[in-house]
Amino acid sequence: MYNYIADSKYFKRNAAIALGNSGDRDMLPHLEKALHDEDELVRMHVAWAIGRLGGNEAKRILLSHLEREKSDQVKEEITSALGG
């Protein structure tokens, strides 16, 4: 049996999804930090979560990170989270 928690990227991905679904914009600073995770899968889901929470601060975070992101897949997720 595979234990997904043994692979932290899946745990982090699931945490990002939960935070995005929480509706709690107080989580934005934590998600902003997670946008610097080394794993592309994590960053993609964090971008989704930030977009899901929405608001001006979320938009600022996503736009700021879009300029620095190297992964095309994460850039696509950020663009989608921004509504584009």
C-alpha positions in Angstrom: 0.0 0.0 0.0 1.3 3.4 -1.0 1.4 6.1 1.7 1.0 9.4 -0.1 2.0 11.3 3.0 5.5 9.8 2.7 5.9 11.9 -0.4 5.5 15.5 1.0 4.5 17.0 -2.4 1.1 15.2 -2.2 0.6 16.3 1.4 1.4 19.9 0.4 -0.8 19.7 -2.6 -3.7 18.5 -0.5 -3.1 21.2 2.1 -3.2 23.8 -0.6 -6.5 22.5 -1.9 -7.9 22.5 1.6 -6.8 26.0 2.2 -8.2 27.2 -1.1 -11.5 25.6 -0.3 -11.5 27.1 3.3 -12.5 30.5 2.1 -10.1 32.0 4.8 -8.1 34.8 3.2 -6.0 34.9 6.4 -4.2 31.9 4.8 -2.9 34.0 1.9 0.5 34.8 3.5 1.1 31.1 4.1 0.1 30.2 0.5 2.3 33.0 -0.7 5.3 31.4 1.0 4.3 28.0 -0.6 4.6 29.6 -4.1 8.3 29.2 -3.6 8.2 25.4 -3.1 10.6 23.5 -5.2 8.0 21.2 -6.6 6.0 22.4 -9.6 2.9 20.3 -8.6 2.8 22.1 -5.3 3.2 25.5 -6.8 0.4 24.8 -9.3 -2.1 23.9 -6.6 -1.0 26.8 -4.4 -1.7 29.2 -7.3 -5.1 27.6 -7.7 -5.8 28.0 -4.0 -4.8 31.6 -4.0 -7.0 32.3 -7.0 -9.9 30.4 -5.3 -9.6 32.6 -2.2 -9.6 35.7 -4.4 -9.5 39.4 -3.6 -7.0 42.1 -4.1 -4.2 40.6 -2.0 -4.6 37.3 -3.9 -4.3 39.1 -7.2 -1.2 41.0 -6.0 0.5 37.8 -4.9 -0.3 36.0 -8.2 0.9 38.9 -10.4 4.0 39.3 -8.4 4.9 35.6 -8.7 4.0 35.3 -12.4 6.9 37.5 -13.2 9.4 35.2 -11.4 7.9 31.8 -12.2 10.0 29.6 -14.6 7.5 26.7 -15.1 5.1 27.2 -18.0 2.6 24.9 -16.3 2.6 27.0 -13.1 2.4 30.2 -15.2 -0.7 28.8 -16.9 -2.3 28.0 -13.5 -1.5 31.5 -12.3 -3.0 33.0 -15.4 -6.1 30.8 -14.9 -6.3 31.8 -11.2 -6.3 35.4 -12.3 -9.3 34.8 -14.4 -7.5 34.7 -17.7 
